[in-house]
Amino acid sequence: MLRNYVKIAIRNLLRRKFYALVTLFGLTVGITFLLLIGNYIQGELAVNKTLRHADRQYLVQSRWKEETMGMDITTLGLIGPTLKQLYPNLVANYYRFYGVTAIVSKDQKHFREGIEIGDSTLLSMFGFPLLYGDPKTAMLAPNSIVITSEMAQKFFGRTDVLRQQLTVQTPIGGKQLFTITGVLDNPPKNSVTDLLPNRDHMFIPMRDVGYFSPLASINSWQNQYIPNYLELQPGVKADQLTKPIEQVLATYAPPGFKENLHAYLSPLTTYYLKAQNGLVEKMVLTLTLIGLFILLMAVVNFVNITIGMSATRLREIGVRKVLGGLKKQLIGQFLAESLLLSTVATLLALGFHELFRPLFANVLERPIPSLSTWSAAAYFGLLGLILCIGLLAGGYPAFILSRLPSVESLKGKLTPSVQKGIGFRRALIVFQFTVAILVFVGAVVISRQVSYFFTKDLGYQKSQIMTVASVPRDWSPAGVLRMEGIRNQLARIPGVSDVSYSFEIPDGKTSGSGRIFQQGRDSSSASVAMVMTTDERFAQTYGLHMQEGKFFHADGGGYDSTRVVLNESAVKALGWNDPAKALGQTVRFQGSNRAYRVDGVLKNFHFGSLHETIGPLIFLHTRANPIYRYVTFKLASSGNLPETVTAINKEWSRLFPEAPFEYSFMDDTLQKLYQTEIQLQKAARLATVLALVIVLLGVLGLVSLNVTRRTKEIGIRKTLGASTAGIVNLFLKEFVLILLIANVIAGPLAYYLLQNWLTHFAYRTTLSWTPFAVVALVLALLTGFVVSTQAIRAALANPVQSLNQD
């Protein structure tokens, strides 16, 4: 019996090639997208699941009353060790790290790498497997280093590199030799090695942190920028740590911190999904819903097209019933056809999955595993998907058409129950159009906002600005003076207008914040300001505009260690309504006796992203605060850019023979500030294309139903003199109503959702009527084209043949 079902199914599909291909294409698109999304979601849900005792491990996060006082992923440096010492019955282990970047060398290979300087508990606590080395001792010896197998291949071309040495250029200890004591198998994505935007591949014990920062500043309750992980004892719940954490902060946190800081535990099992206000979780949920909806639309289109062709199979159904065919046999026949289509569509989707996997991974900026990595359970799940799709797609037409009376079927008439189903399917088309409009309008508005990011005047020059981050760091007074001399040499390169060196560039990352107040006022009224450390040429290199005064000694004169520069927001926060009145006034940092005199006031500029309003900034000179990470080049607009970059590279190699020349342009750097929005833009565009494809296939199915149902009517109208345009208008009218209803529903909903999304940006584009009108017009044109092609084909048919059709 099954064999006969398949034979008849193949015969019926071949007889209706066009509709079979349309249905097959829709199902393939839906299944492909669902497979890609499923693969992505599986990878996102697996993050942190491979960590040892992940169910008992937590990241200590911070919530600050004044948000600029610290980061949410870091907290006070000593909170982990203190909790372990005071509450050993609750806390089994802890891990902290201080993240840095440094130039690492082996012979003539020089790279700037991210390094975690952390506690020796790293390997034992999280269970990262070592390919080579002893996890119990790898992080104990001084000047030891553990690297991933990827780094081993990068520097040595092999992974068996125990006891080999790497040279690390440190800002305080100079060049230091580190001996490799462990080679880490490249771990899957997790919230320990991947907590920061760039994955860390090198790990140095905390005992060597003095090469990079004073040990006292790391082991200090004043340092709020240290990630802390806790592993709880078996059976201990996170809420049992609430009061101990509060007690520790009340006892040890310095004034200004204890009033503003609330520390809490985030489980590592869910941290990745919940981080950044649940960004990943929302993305997973959104893509899941989109994937299921697109597949559902493909199934709906299958139903529409099947019912649309039902009139051509009514006699077949009637004959089979008269000859003794059972209802269950008819159901089996229709289900066999849908299962055959869903099976073929799934096989095609598997091929398309591999074909479009790199593209999809680029859109989501996440690796999508290949089919070769799937487990047996995944393939059983795929088989279940085929059955589910086949039953969903074929179930409705199978049960509706199989219950048609034999006499009505032989006459080729649709029963009233089937006729009523047309209204339901039209409602589904309205729903499809509504969602397509929502996605389309969303994609347009998101693209406008992303474009706004890169066209808005940020208050500084971003074109022709090149930054180099791979600067050897000598954070001593002599090292700073040497950098000034190097800066002056680099500025003489043809095609270079100006050069500056600094600890920050306008990418939203500062060296931290400080609480500043006017000299003579109560320090409790201090305002939080982000601290920037630059040389005197920073403002002219970036084209910043002075409101009052000067930017250190850029306009001449000598260096003065007591001078600082404020931006307009800082001046206002300190209580001066007129920037001119701030010049020459004295400010202090809370907790410090050192006084600074305001030398200049900068006009506000966007140091960070457009998500936030411009906050207070205070600029210190690199001589006063001897730290630096970047060299910024302002390139002449009239110069030959490739030749200038080559010349800079040559001079850089001469001045820093052991430092790589790793540069980027500010336009590219700014893209990282809006990575989430750019990713959302790509996803929205892809979803728009898929939604339009599916909804137009739905239109095709509904038009097919109408043409089949009204073939004789078209013949009569043609015989009575109706024009082709008149017949086309006959079919277009109902879609005009569908489009109007969909726009009426989608318009207010899209406005509400997008207006709410735009409120997350302090600076944003306006939400006008233009996107709604453009989307409505484009969708109307596309729908009109699809409907017209089907209607014209029916209108041009021979009226005699139309009238003779049963």
C-alpha positions, 0 to 999 in steps of 0.5 A: 500500500505504501508503495502505491501511495508513493507512486501515485504521489510522484505521478501527481507531483509530476503532473503539477510541476509548477505548483510542486516546485513552488511548494518545494521551494517554500518548504526548502527555504523554511527548513533551511532557515530553521536548521541554520537557526537551530544550529546557532541556538544549540551553540548559544545554549551550550556556552559554559556547559562544558565548565567543570561544576558549572552549576555551582559557579558564578560571576560576581557582578556589580550594579552601581547607582552611578553607572560610570563608577564601574563595570557590571562584569567586574567588582572590587578586586578582593571580594573573591578571596575575602569571601573564600577566607571568611565563609569556607563552608559556603565558597569552595573556590574563586578565580580572578584575573586582570586583563591586559594586552602585550606584545609577545615575541618568539624570535622574529615573530611579534604579535599583540595578544590578550593575556589573563593574569589570574589566580592559579585556580584557573585550570582546577576550578573550570576543568580546562583540559591541557594537551601538555603539562600538569594542571596542578602546577602549571600556574604556580611557578614565577614567570610561567605561562599557559597558552592555547594550542592555537597560540602554540601553532601561531608561534611555534608551528606545533603544539608540543612546546612545553618549557619553550619560552616567549618574550613578553613586553611589560609596561613596568618590568620591561621584556620578560621571559616566560616559560610555557608550563601548559598547552591548553586545548582550545576551549569552546566559547565560555564566559571565562576566556571569552568574558571580554570582547576578544578571546584570551589565549594566554594565561599568567599567574597572578604572582607576576601581575607586578610586571603589568600593574602595581600589585597593591592596586590589584589587591586593593579594595579601591580597584573595582575593575577585577572580574571575580568568579566563585564556586560554591560548596555542593548544596549551597544556593546563591541566595545564601551568599547575599548577606555575606556579600553585603557584610563584606562590602559594609566592612571592607569597601571604601567610602563612595563604593559601599554606598553605590555598589550592589554586588550579586551572583550571576550563574555561569549556566545562564550568564552568557544568555542574560548578559547585556540586558539579555541580548543573546537570550532576546536574539535566540528567542527572536530568531526562534520565533522568526524561524518557526514563523517562516516555516509555518508560512511555508506550511500555510502556503502548501495548504493554500496551493493544495486546496487551490488545486483541489478542484482538479482532483475532485473527480479523482476523489469521487471515483476512488470513493465510488470504487470502494476507496476508504477515507483513511486511504485518501488521507494516506494518499494526501499525507504521502504526497506531503511527506514526500515533498517534506522529505525532498525539501529537507534533503535539499535544505541539508545541502543549502544549510552547508552552502549558506552556513558561512553567510549565516555565520557572518550575519550572526557573527557566530560559528555555525557547526557543520552537519558532520558534527551532528550527533545521532540524536540530532538526525533523529530530531531531523527525522521527527521534523520531516514527519511533523512538517509532513503532517502539518502541511498535509493534514489539513488538505487530507482531512478536508478533501477526504471527507467530501461526499462522493456525488459532489466530488464526481460533479467537481463541486467544492462543498460549503465547508471548503468554501468557508475555508477560503476566508480562513486562508485569506486571514492567514495571508493577511497575517503573513502580510502583517508580519512581512510589513513589520519586518520590512519596516523594522529593517528600514528603520534599523538601517536608518539608525545605523546610517545615522551612527556613521553620518552624525557629527561626533564632534571630532574628525574620524576620517583619515584617522589611523590608530596603532594599538601595538605600542611597546609600553614603558610606563615610566617617566623616561618611557613617556619622554621617549614616546614624545620623541618617537611621536615627533619623529613619526609626525615628520613622515610625508603624508602625516599631518599630526600624531598623538599618543594616549591611553584612550581613543574615542571608542568608549574605553577609558582608564576608569572614572574618578569623583571630582569636585571644586576645591573648597567644596564638600567632597561628598558633592563630587561628580563622577567623570571618566578619566582620559590620559593623553598628550598635548596633541590629542585635541588637534589630532582628532580635531576637537574644538576648544570652548575656552582656554587651551589643551595643555601646552599644545599652543606653546609653553611648558608642561605643567603637572597641575593642569587638567582639561575638562569637557563642557559636561564636566564643567556643568557637573562641577557647578559652572554655568559659564565655561569661561568661569572654570578657567584657572579654578582648582579641582580635586579627586575624591580621596586625593590631596592633589589639586589640579587647575583647569587649563581648558574646556573642550566642546562636548564630543562623543567619546562613546556610542550614541546609546548614551548622553555625553558625560563628564570627562577630565583629561590628564597629561601622560606625564602626570599619569604615565600610561599609554596604549595608542598612537594616533595618526592624522593623515593628510587628505591630499596624500596617497593613502597606501604610500603613507601607510607603507611609509609609517610601517617602515618607520615603525619597524625601524623605531620598534623592531620587535613590535607588530604594526597593527593599525585600524582606521577610526571608521572601522573602530566605530563599527565595533561600538555598534556591533549589535545594531549592525548584526541586527541590521543584517539579520533584519535584512535577511528576515525581510527577504525570507518573509517576502519570499514566503508571503509572495508564495502565499499570494501565488497559492491564493491566486492559484485557488481563485483562478482554478475556482473561477475558470468558467467565470473567466471564460464567460467574462471573456465571451461577453467582451471583458478585457484582460485588464478588467479580469486582472483587476478582478483578482487584484481587488481582494488583494488591495483589501488584504494589503490595506488591512495588513497595513492598518494592523502593522503600521501602529504596531511597528511604530510602537515597537520601533519607537520603543527600540529607538528610545534605547539611544540617547541620539537617534533618527526620527521615526517618520512616515516615510518607511511605512509608505515605502514599504507599503508601495514596494509590497503593493508592487510586488504583490501586484506583479505576482497577481497580475502574472497569474491573472493575465495567464488565465485571461489570455487562455482560450475562452472555449477551453475555459468553458469546457473545463469541468 
